[in-house]
Amino acid sequence: ITTTKDFDVIPSEINIVAIAGETINKDLIVKNTGKSNLTINLEISGILDITSLDEEILKLSPGEEVSVNLKIKMPESGVYAGKLIFKSGNIRKEVLVLINVRSEKKLFDVSISLPESNKIITIGDKLNAFVSLTQVGPPIQFDVTAKYIIKDFNGNLITKFEDTFSVYQAKSFVKEFDTSNLPEGDYVVGIELVYPGGFASSSAHFTVYKRKLLNY
């Protein structure tokens, strides 16, 4: 059954890795899936200083779809989280945006990922993230610094700590994060790896609920 008023935004999440200083463009599709004309207002939260949208208001007929361009000016370093908000009356859709900056000089590929069991957790649960580092180019042992963060999608930094260790060719490990201070909501867990002459970063999205969801 088609409702009188509704719309879709595709994709619902954007995760970007790019070089510091680059300008990146991403297109989103907004479609009126209802039976009425819609006026949709667009906002940016958490990353307004490094992003912009080419539209602020959309007017769509039933069945009409349009492309909206998100422009990102990559900052100097780090992991950034924000969201794009689409509102029409009491209908609200959000697109989560994760931005990961790396240096032009690339000595490591770095990734942080979450198992399915940790993408949705309960308040107070430990968050276990899998970290993988792979050396690019000739194998040389490096001392590196890993900076770990948790942010919300309004741009607020909640957790930050770091450690230093040596890497030769590759290294993988599980990193545990305390979530006891996190209320319900969506968050990003990230890593920035700093090595001689460069840096790389990666992030992943997870959600915190007050109680466990039951699957039927």
Secondary structure, DSSP 8 states (H G I E B T S, - for coil): ---SS-EEEE-SEEEEEEETT-EEEEEEEEEE-SSS-EEEEEEEES-TTTEEES-SEEEE-TT-EEEEEEEEE--SSSEEEEEEEEEETTEEEEEEEEEEEE-SS--EEEEEE--HHHHEEETT-EEEEEEEEEE-SS---EEEEEEEEEEETTS-EEEEEEEEEEESSEEEEEEEEE-TT--SEEEEEEEEEEETTEEEEEEEEEEEESS-----
